[in-house]
Amino acid sequence: MRAVANRLIAVLLAGILAAGMLNVSALAAGKNSYRSASIVSVALGELGYSERENSNYSKYGVWYGCSNAYWCDMFVSWCASKAGYPKSFFPRNKSCTLHMQSFARMGEYYPSQSRGGDYTPRQGDLIFFYDADKHPKGDVLLHVGIVLFVEGDIVCTIEGNTRTTRQDYDYCSVILPLREVEPESITDYVAVKQYRLSERCIHGYAAPNYGDRTVLELGSYVDMAEFPDDLPGVEALVDAGIMSKTSAFTFSPKYGMTRGEFVKSIMTLYELSGYEDGTAQYADVPEAADYYDALLTAKSLGVIGACEDELFEPEKYISSQDAQEIISNTLACLGRPDLTFSFPDGDMSYLLTQYTNRIDIARALSQLLAELASPTESSAQMTVDGASVACPLLMIDGVNYVATDEARRCLASEADVWACPGTAPELHAAERNATRVFVNTAQVLVGEKEKAVSYFVYGGAEYVKLRDCAALNGFQVFWDADANTVCLTSEAAE
């Protein structure tokens, strides 16, 4: 009887152990319903949230029960709660160090590249930061965020209790020590940020055992949620190649812009290229740099000069003063009136040097781009006093323009006095090959009266608004929509 009982107990124990192993295996395989995309979606919905001014007060701290304290980890915990993750699956904490240790005990923590790890983070992971110089053992952590995506050697994150930092100086050795004493007026917020995977400030990654790792599809400008009114202008600048995105999904509106990148944007905007032989090179600008030609073009035009020892410091952030000066000098070079822009301080202008944000630069460049037009070939035909003439036209915003040389040929007889002499100022050779043009207005004296003429220079030729040109030379203009033809009739023909 005892033997039978022992066998029954053995069978039951085996069943219990088997069931336990199945549960462990199922958990290890990630067989749960928790989606990594959930926490990312919640976090993105918080973009732009700011703590109360001059304090650490945040709604995440209120939720956690610690309303006036550093809240980066409470933000992550709040997002996990809103995503529906239980604490047994996704521990909560207000301490980055303790939170990391919780995931480590669960076997879900991986060291960063700088600490000898080879794990590549995935969307929905947590990224932990530390001061590698002050705490080289990695036993004290400072900050935490949520991984959005990895692109090449860059990890993009969304974080609370932060500001967009500087990328023109090393964070661990230069920025972090200076941040130990910060102005009381600093206000932190929720932001999208970027780091190189190899950066020393990254301690490691927590990878919760999500049952569903389906990636949340991100928009092309995931970090522009705070600036919806500016998005069309940013898209136009990027599409035109004047500014660049910082990744497939980001524009980084609150980061600074390097001096080299800014000059390249201005030269690209006005399609200025080429420099005089003998233009001195900058000692700190290698020929392989993508802004090399732009800097020499700008220097040859007198738009920029050099710092000490023929240095330009192209990788430092552009200051508000330098940005305005470069714009003003370029407009002067093109014979345009000066324009003044507002370039507010970047978040960390109080450290090292003043700089301005990419979003404010984009606003200025958008205004400058709006002053330019892109001519296209017009499909319209033209007749003069009923006779068809071969006279190619260009069109801007539905308005036809004619090259002055062609207009002279088509409209003037030998006895006529041409009443639309050259109106265009002498321009730099690079501008004459531009595809974007300024539409100018000139006052032309006809008899004793001045008349306004709209014109632009394109491909080295001067183009005049066809109606203005016709009016100056005694022609009436009619539009035959059915024939897609501009009909010019002289006073003599009438």
ROVEXMI-51033 format. One record per residue (C-alpha): x, y, z; residue number from 1; residue in one letter. Coordinates in steps of 0.25 Angstrom, whole numbers, plus 5000, padded with zeros to 4 digits. Layout:
<rolums>
[rolum [X Y Z] NUM A] ...
</rolums>
This chain:
<rolums>
[rolum [5000 5000 5000] 1 M] [rolum [5011 5009 5004] 2 R] [rolum [5018 5006 4990] 3 A] [rolum [5006 5010 4983] 4 V] [rolum [5004 5023 4990] 5 A] [rolum [5019 5026 4988] 6 N] [rolum [5017 5024 4973] 7 R] [rolum [5004 5033 4973] 8 L] [rolum [5012 5044 4980] 9 I] [rolum [5023 5042 4970] 10 A] [rolum [5014 5044 4958] 11 V] [rolum [5007 5056 4964] 12 L] [rolum [5021 5062 4967] 13 L] [rolum [5025 5059 4953] 14 A] [rolum [5012 5066 4947] 15 G] [rolum [5014 5078 4956] 16 I] [rolum [5029 5079 4952] 17 L] [rolum [5025 5077 4937] 18 A] [rolum [5014 5088 4938] 19 A] [rolum [5024 5097 4945] 20 G] [rolum [5034 5095 4934] 21 M] [rolum [5024 5098 4923] 22 L] [rolum [5020 5111 4930] 23 N] [rolum [5034 5115 4931] 24 V] [rolum [5037 5111 4916] 25 S] [rolum [5025 5118 4912] 26 A] [rolum [5029 5131 4920] 27 L] [rolum [5043 5129 4914] 28 A] [rolum [5038 5129 4900] 29 A] [rolum [5030 5142 4903] 30 G] [rolum [5016 5135 4902] 31 K] [rolum [5008 5146 4908] 32 N] [rolum [4999 5157 4902] 33 S] [rolum [5008 5169 4906] 34 Y] [rolum [5012 5178 4894] 35 R] [rolum [5025 5186 4893] 36 S] [rolum [5017 5196 4885] 37 A] [rolum [5008 5199 4896] 38 S] [rolum [5018 5206 4905] 39 I] [rolum [5024 5214 4893] 40 V] [rolum [5010 5219 4888] 41 S] [rolum [5007 5224 4902] 42 V] [rolum [5020 5231 4903] 43 A] [rolum [5019 5238 4890] 44 L] [rolum [5005 5243 4895] 45 G] [rolum [5013 5251 4905] 46 E] [rolum [5023 5258 4896] 47 L] [rolum [5024 5273 4901] 48 G] [rolum [5019 5271 4915] 49 Y] [rolum [5027 5280 4924] 50 S] [rolum [5029 5280 4939] 51 E] [rolum [5024 5292 4948] 52 R] [rolum [5033 5303 4946] 53 E] [rolum [5045 5304 4956] 54 N] [rolum [5042 5291 4962] 55 S] [rolum [5042 5276 4959] 56 N] [rolum [5026 5275 4961] 57 Y] [rolum [5020 5266 4950] 58 S] [rolum [5007 5258 4949] 59 K] [rolum [5016 5246 4948] 60 Y] [rolum [5021 5249 4962] 61 G] [rolum [5007 5252 4967] 62 V] [rolum [5003 5238 4962] 63 W] [rolum [5014 5231 4968] 64 Y] [rolum [5013 5238 4981] 65 G] [rolum [5025 5246 4981] 66 C] [rolum [5021 5259 4974] 67 S] [rolum [5033 5268 4975] 68 N] [rolum [5045 5259 4972] 69 A] [rolum [5053 5255 4959] 70 Y] [rolum [5043 5248 4951] 71 W] [rolum [5049 5241 4939] 72 C] [rolum [5047 5227 4945] 73 D] [rolum [5033 5231 4950] 74 M] [rolum [5030 5235 4936] 75 F] [rolum [5034 5221 4931] 76 V] [rolum [5026 5214 4942] 77 S] [rolum [5014 5223 4939] 78 W] [rolum [5015 5219 4924] 79 C] [rolum [5016 5204 4927] 80 A] [rolum [5004 5205 4936] 81 S] [rolum [4996 5212 4925] 82 K] [rolum [5000 5202 4916] 83 A] [rolum [4994 5191 4925] 84 G] [rolum [5006 5184 4929] 85 Y] [rolum [5005 5177 4943] 86 P] [rolum [5017 5180 4953] 87 K] [rolum [5021 5165 4953] 88 S] [rolum [5024 5167 4938] 89 F] [rolum [5029 5181 4938] 90 F] [rolum [5034 5186 4951] 91 P] [rolum [5031 5201 4956] 92 R] [rolum [5041 5210 4963] 93 N] [rolum [5045 5224 4965] 94 K] [rolum [5060 5220 4966] 95 S] [rolum [5068 5217 4953] 96 C] [rolum [5078 5209 4960] 97 T] [rolum [5067 5200 4968] 98 L] [rolum [5059 5199 4955] 99 H] [rolum [5071 5194 4947] 100 M] [rolum [5074 5184 4958] 101 Q] [rolum [5059 5179 4958] 102 S] [rolum [5061 5175 4943] 103 F] [rolum [5075 5169 4945] 104 A] [rolum [5069 5160 4956] 105 R] [rolum [5059 5156 4945] 106 M] [rolum [5070 5153 4935] 107 G] [rolum [5065 5164 4926] 108 E] [rolum [5077 5174 4927] 109 Y] [rolum [5088 5175 4917] 110 Y] [rolum [5101 5184 4918] 111 P] [rolum [5103 5195 4907] 112 S] [rolum [5114 5194 4897] 113 Q] [rolum [5123 5203 4905] 114 S] [rolum [5122 5193 4917] 115 R] [rolum [5126 5181 4908] 116 G] [rolum [5112 5177 4904] 117 G] [rolum [5107 5173 4890] 118 D] [rolum [5092 5174 4891] 119 Y] [rolum [5085 5183 4881] 120 T] [rolum [5073 5190 4888] 121 P] [rolum [5059 5189 4882] 122 R] [rolum [5047 5197 4882] 123 Q] [rolum [5040 5197 4896] 124 G] [rolum [5053 5194 4904] 125 D] [rolum [5058 5203 4915] 126 L] [rolum [5071 5210 4913] 127 I] [rolum [5079 5214 4926] 128 F] [rolum [5089 5225 4927] 129 F] [rolum [5100 5228 4937] 130 Y] [rolum [5112 5236 4940] 131 D] [rolum [5124 5227 4935] 132 A] [rolum [5135 5236 4940] 133 D] [rolum [5129 5239 4954] 134 K] [rolum [5123 5224 4956] 135 H] [rolum [5132 5215 4947] 136 P] [rolum [5127 5203 4954] 137 K] [rolum [5113 5206 4949] 138 G] [rolum [5107 5204 4963] 139 D] [rolum [5099 5218 4962] 140 V] [rolum [5090 5221 4951] 141 L] [rolum [5085 5235 4947] 142 L] [rolum [5074 5234 4937] 143 H] [rolum [5065 5225 4929] 144 V] [rolum [5057 5226 4916] 145 G] [rolum [5049 5217 4906] 146 I] [rolum [5055 5212 4893] 147 V] [rolum [5048 5217 4881] 148 L] [rolum [5057 5211 4870] 149 F] [rolum [5071 5208 4866] 150 V] [rolum [5076 5213 4852] 151 E] [rolum [5091 5209 4849] 152 G] [rolum [5099 5213 4861] 153 D] [rolum [5089 5222 4867] 154 I] [rolum [5078 5219 4877] 155 V] [rolum [5066 5228 4878] 156 C] [rolum [5059 5230 4891] 157 T] [rolum [5047 5237 4898] 158 I] [rolum [5050 5242 4912] 159 E] [rolum [5044 5250 4923] 160 G] [rolum [5050 5259 4933] 161 N] [rolum [5060 5264 4922] 162 T] [rolum [5064 5274 4912] 163 R] [rolum [5070 5273 4898] 164 T] [rolum [5085 5273 4901] 165 T] [rolum [5097 5277 4893] 166 R] [rolum [5103 5268 4883] 167 Q] [rolum [5115 5278 4879] 168 D] [rolum [5122 5274 4892] 169 Y] [rolum [5125 5260 4899] 170 D] [rolum [5114 5258 4909] 171 Y] [rolum [5121 5250 4919] 172 C] [rolum [5134 5258 4920] 173 S] [rolum [5129 5272 4917] 174 V] [rolum [5114 5274 4918] 175 I] [rolum [5110 5265 4930] 176 L] [rolum [5120 5271 4940] 177 P] [rolum [5115 5285 4936] 178 L] [rolum [5101 5281 4939] 179 R] [rolum [5103 5278 4954] 180 E] [rolum [5101 5293 4956] 181 V] [rolum [5089 5298 4948] 182 E] [rolum [5080 5310 4948] 183 P] [rolum [5067 5309 4956] 184 E] [rolum [5059 5314 4944] 185 S] [rolum [5062 5301 4936] 186 I] [rolum [5049 5294 4933] 187 T] [rolum [5050 5279 4928] 188 D] [rolum [5040 5272 4919] 189 Y] [rolum [5037 5260 4911] 190 V] [rolum [5046 5259 4899] 191 A] [rolum [5051 5250 4887] 192 V] [rolum [5066 5249 4888] 193 K] [rolum [5078 5242 4881] 194 Q] [rolum [5091 5235 4885] 195 Y] [rolum [5101 5227 4879] 196 R] [rolum [5101 5213 4883] 197 L] [rolum [5115 5214 4887] 198 S] [rolum [5113 5226 4896] 199 E] [rolum [5120 5224 4910] 200 R] [rolum [5108 5230 4917] 201 C] [rolum [5099 5218 4914] 202 I] [rolum [5099 5208 4925] 203 H] [rolum [5090 5197 4918] 204 G] [rolum [5077 5193 4914] 205 Y] [rolum [5065 5186 4921] 206 A] [rolum [5057 5177 4911] 207 A] [rolum [5044 5173 4917] 208 P] [rolum [5039 5159 4913] 209 N] [rolum [5028 5164 4903] 210 Y] [rolum [5020 5154 4897] 211 G] [rolum [5018 5163 4885] 212 D] [rolum [5030 5170 4879] 213 R] [rolum [5022 5176 4867] 214 T] [rolum [5028 5189 4864] 215 V] [rolum [5020 5202 4865] 216 L] [rolum [5020 5209 4852] 217 E] [rolum [5025 5223 4854] 218 L] [rolum [5022 5235 4846] 219 G] [rolum [5033 5242 4837] 220 S] [rolum [5034 5253 4848] 221 Y] [rolum [5031 5246 4861] 222 V] [rolum [5038 5258 4869] 223 D] [rolum [5030 5269 4862] 224 M] [rolum [5017 5267 4870] 225 A] [rolum [5020 5280 4878] 226 E] [rolum [5021 5288 4865] 227 F] [rolum [5009 5284 4856] 228 P] [rolum [5009 5298 4850] 229 D] [rolum [5023 5297 4846] 230 D] [rolum [5023 5283 4840] 231 L] [rolum [5019 5287 4826] 232 P] [rolum [5031 5297 4825] 233 G] [rolum [5040 5287 4831] 234 V] [rolum [5036 5277 4820] 235 E] [rolum [5038 5287 4809] 236 A] [rolum [5052 5290 4814] 237 L] [rolum [5055 5275 4815] 238 V] [rolum [5049 5272 4801] 239 D] [rolum [5057 5283 4795] 240 A] [rolum [5070 5278 4801] 241 G] [rolum [5072 5291 4809] 242 I] [rolum [5071 5284 4823] 243 M] [rolum [5072 5269 4826] 244 S] [rolum [5065 5260 4836] 245 K] [rolum [5073 5254 4847] 246 T] [rolum [5068 5240 4845] 247 S] [rolum [5057 5233 4837] 248 A] [rolum [5047 5238 4847] 249 F] [rolum [5053 5250 4854] 250 T] [rolum [5056 5265 4851] 251 F] [rolum [5061 5268 4865] 252 S] [rolum [5055 5282 4866] 253 P] [rolum [5061 5285 4879] 254 K] [rolum [5075 5281 4876] 255 Y] [rolum [5085 5291 4871] 256 G] [rolum [5090 5292 4857] 257 M] [rolum [5105 5292 4854] 258 T] [rolum [5112 5303 4847] 259 R] [rolum [5116 5295 4835] 260 G] [rolum [5102 5290 4833] 261 E] [rolum [5096 5304 4835] 262 F] [rolum [5105 5310 4824] 263 V] [rolum [5102 5298 4815] 264 K] [rolum [5087 5300 4817] 265 S] [rolum [5088 5315 4813] 266 I] [rolum [5097 5312 4801] 267 M] [rolum [5087 5301 4797] 268 T] [rolum [5075 5310 4799] 269 L] [rolum [5081 5320 4789] 270 Y] [rolum [5088 5310 4780] 271 E] [rolum [5101 5317 4781] 272 L] [rolum [5113 5308 4778] 273 S] [rolum [5127 5310 4773] 274 G] [rolum [5138 5318 4778] 275 Y] [rolum [5150 5326 4773] 276 E] [rolum [5164 5320 4771] 277 D] [rolum [5173 5323 4783] 278 G] [rolum [5161 5323 4793] 279 T] [rolum [5168 5319 4806] 280 A] [rolum [5164 5306 4812] 281 Q] [rolum [5160 5305 4827] 282 Y] [rolum [5170 5297 4835] 283 A] [rolum [5159 5289 4842] 284 D] [rolum [5150 5286 4830] 285 V] [rolum [5154 5273 4823] 286 P] [rolum [5151 5272 4808] 287 E] [rolum [5143 5260 4811] 288 A] [rolum [5133 5268 4819] 289 A] [rolum [5119 5269 4812] 290 D] [rolum [5120 5284 4815] 291 Y] [rolum [5134 5287 4810] 292 Y] [rolum [5130 5293 4796] 293 D] [rolum [5119 5301 4803] 294 A] [rolum [5128 5307 4813] 295 L] [rolum [5138 5311 4802] 296 L] [rolum [5127 5317 4793] 297 T] [rolum [5122 5325 4805] 298 A] [rolum [5136 5330 4808] 299 K] [rolum [5139 5333 4794] 300 S] [rolum [5126 5342 4794] 301 L] [rolum [5130 5349 4807] 302 G] [rolum [5118 5343 4814] 303 V] [rolum [5127 5337 4825] 304 I] [rolum [5141 5339 4830] 305 G] [rolum [5150 5331 4839] 306 A] [rolum [5153 5329 4853] 307 C] [rolum [5167 5330 4859] 308 E] [rolum [5178 5321 4851] 309 D] [rolum [5168 5320 4839] 310 E] [rolum [5159 5311 4847] 311 L] [rolum [5144 5311 4845] 312 F] [rolum [5139 5301 4856] 313 E] [rolum [5129 5295 4847] 314 P] [rolum [5124 5284 4857] 315 E] [rolum [5120 5294 4868] 316 K] [rolum [5106 5299 4869] 317 Y] [rolum [5103 5312 4861] 318 I] [rolum [5100 5324 4870] 319 S] [rolum [5088 5333 4868] 320 S] [rolum [5097 5345 4865] 321 Q] [rolum [5105 5337 4854] 322 D] [rolum [5093 5331 4848] 323 A] [rolum [5087 5345 4846] 324 Q] [rolum [5100 5350 4841] 325 E] [rolum [5102 5339 4831] 326 I] [rolum [5087 5341 4826] 327 I] [rolum [5090 5356 4825] 328 S] [rolum [5103 5355 4817] 329 N] [rolum [5097 5345 4808] 330 T] [rolum [5085 5355 4805] 331 L] [rolum [5094 5366 4803] 332 A] [rolum [5102 5358 4793] 333 C] [rolum [5090 5355 4785] 334 L] [rolum [5086 5370 4785] 335 G] [rolum [5074 5367 4794] 336 R] [rolum [5068 5375 4806] 337 P] [rolum [5072 5370 4819] 338 D] [rolum [5063 5362 4828] 339 L] [rolum [5064 5360 4843] 340 T] [rolum [5060 5347 4850] 341 F] [rolum [5057 5343 4864] 342 S] [rolum [5067 5332 4868] 343 F] [rolum [5064 5328 4883] 344 P] [rolum [5074 5322 4892] 345 D] [rolum [5075 5306 4891] 346 G] [rolum [5072 5299 4904] 347 D] [rolum [5086 5298 4908] 348 M] [rolum [5092 5311 4904] 349 S] [rolum [5096 5314 4918] 350 Y] [rolum [5106 5303 4916] 351 L] [rolum [5119 5307 4909] 352 L] [rolum [5114 5315 4897] 353 T] [rolum [5100 5321 4892] 354 Q] [rolum [5093 5314 4881] 355 Y] [rolum [5079 5314 4875] 356 T] [rolum [5070 5302 4872] 357 N] [rolum [5068 5295 4858] 358 R] [rolum [5053 5298 4859] 359 I] [rolum [5056 5313 4859] 360 D] [rolum [5066 5312 4848] 361 I] [rolum [5055 5305 4840] 362 A] [rolum [5045 5316 4842] 363 R] [rolum [5055 5326 4837] 364 A] [rolum [5059 5317 4825] 365 L] [rolum [5044 5315 4822] 366 S] [rolum [5042 5330 4821] 367 Q] [rolum [5054 5332 4812] 368 L] [rolum [5049 5320 4803] 369 L] [rolum [5035 5326 4802] 370 A] [rolum [5042 5338 4795] 371 E] [rolum [5047 5329 4784] 372 L] [rolum [5039 5324 4773] 373 A] [rolum [5042 5312 4763] 374 S] [rolum [5039 5315 4749] 375 P] [rolum [5034 5304 4740] 376 T] [rolum [5032 5303 4725] 377 E] [rolum [5018 5309 4721] 378 S] [rolum [5010 5301 4711] 379 S] [rolum [5003 5313 4706] 380 A] [rolum [5005 5318 4691] 381 Q] [rolum [5006 5332 4687] 382 M] [rolum [5000 5341 4676] 383 T] [rolum [5004 5355 4672] 384 V] [rolum [4994 5362 4664] 385 D] [rolum [4987 5349 4660] 386 G] [rolum [5000 5343 4655] 387 A] [rolum [5006 5331 4663] 388 S] [rolum [5020 5333 4668] 389 V] [rolum [5030 5323 4674] 390 A] [rolum [5033 5330 4687] 391 C] [rolum [5036 5320 4699] 392 P] [rolum [5030 5325 4712] 393 L] [rolum [5032 5321 4727] 394 L] [rolum [5021 5321 4737] 395 M] [rolum [5021 5324 4752] 396 I] [rolum [5008 5323 4760] 397 D] [rolum [5000 5323 4747] 398 G] [rolum [5007 5336 4742] 399 V] [rolum [5014 5335 4729] 400 N] [rolum [5028 5342 4727] 401 Y] [rolum [5036 5344 4714] 402 V] [rolum [5051 5345 4713] 403 A] [rolum [5054 5360 4709] 404 T] [rolum [5062 5356 4697] 405 D] [rolum [5051 5347 4692] 406 E] [rolum [5041 5359 4694] 407 A] [rolum [5049 5368 4686] 408 R] [rolum [5050 5358 4675] 409 R] [rolum [5035 5356 4675] 410 C] [rolum [5029 5369 4678] 411 L] [rolum [5038 5380 4673] 412 A] [rolum [5039 5385 4658] 413 S] [rolum [5051 5392 4653] 414 E] [rolum [5044 5405 4656] 415 A] [rolum [5040 5402 4670] 416 D] [rolum [5047 5407 4682] 417 V] [rolum [5048 5396 4692] 418 W] [rolum [5043 5401 4705] 419 A] [rolum [5047 5390 4715] 420 C] [rolum [5063 5391 4716] 421 P] [rolum [5071 5382 4725] 422 G] [rolum [5065 5383 4739] 423 T] [rolum [5073 5372 4746] 424 A] [rolum [5085 5375 4755] 425 P] [rolum [5098 5368 4753] 426 E] [rolum [5098 5355 4761] 427 L] [rolum [5108 5345 4765] 428 H] [rolum [5110 5335 4754] 429 A] [rolum [5106 5323 4763] 430 A] [rolum [5092 5330 4765] 431 E] [rolum [5090 5331 4750] 432 R] [rolum [5089 5316 4749] 433 N] [rolum [5079 5315 4760] 434 A] [rolum [5065 5308 4759] 435 T] [rolum [5059 5316 4770] 436 R] [rolum [5058 5331 4767] 437 V] [rolum [5054 5344 4773] 438 F] [rolum [5043 5351 4766] 439 V] [rolum [5047 5366 4766] 440 N] [rolum [5039 5379 4763] 441 T] [rolum [5046 5390 4755] 442 A] [rolum [5041 5404 4752] 443 Q] [rolum [5043 5406 4737] 444 V] [rolum [5041 5421 4731] 445 L] [rolum [5032 5421 4719] 446 V] [rolum [5031 5435 4714] 447 G] [rolum [5029 5443 4726] 448 E] [rolum [5022 5432 4734] 449 K] [rolum [5028 5421 4743] 450 E] [rolum [5022 5407 4741] 451 K] [rolum [5025 5395 4750] 452 A] [rolum [5031 5383 4743] 453 V] [rolum [5032 5369 4750] 454 S] [rolum [5044 5361 4746] 455 Y] [rolum [5054 5350 4750] 456 F] [rolum [5067 5345 4745] 457 V] [rolum [5068 5330 4741] 458 Y] [rolum [5078 5322 4734] 459 G] [rolum [5086 5335 4731] 460 G] [rolum [5074 5341 4724] 461 A] [rolum [5065 5352 4729] 462 E] [rolum [5050 5349 4729] 463 Y] [rolum [5039 5359 4729] 464 V] [rolum [5024 5357 4733] 465 K] [rolum [5018 5356 4719] 466 L] [rolum [5006 5366 4722] 467 R] [rolum [5016 5376 4728] 468 D] [rolum [5025 5375 4715] 469 C] [rolum [5013 5376 4706] 470 A] [rolum [5007 5388 4713] 471 A] [rolum [5020 5395 4712] 472 L] [rolum [5021 5393 4697] 473 N] [rolum [5006 5397 4694] 474 G] [rolum [5000 5383 4693] 475 F] [rolum [4987 5378 4699] 476 Q] [rolum [4987 5364 4705] 477 V] [rolum [4975 5354 4703] 478 F] [rolum [4975 5340 4708] 479 W] [rolum [4968 5329 4699] 480 D] [rolum [4966 5318 4709] 481 A] [rolum [4960 5309 4698] 482 D] [rolum [4973 5310 4690] 483 A] [rolum [4982 5311 4702] 484 N] [rolum [4988 5324 4695] 485 T] [rolum [4992 5337 4700] 486 V] [rolum [4988 5347 4689] 487 C] [rolum [4995 5361 4688] 488 L] [rolum [4989 5372 4679] 489 T] [rolum [4996 5385 4676] 490 S] [rolum [4989 5398 4676] 491 E] [rolum [4993 5400 4662] 492 A] [rolum [4985 5387 4658] 493 A] [rolum [4973 5391 4666] 494 E] 
</rolums>
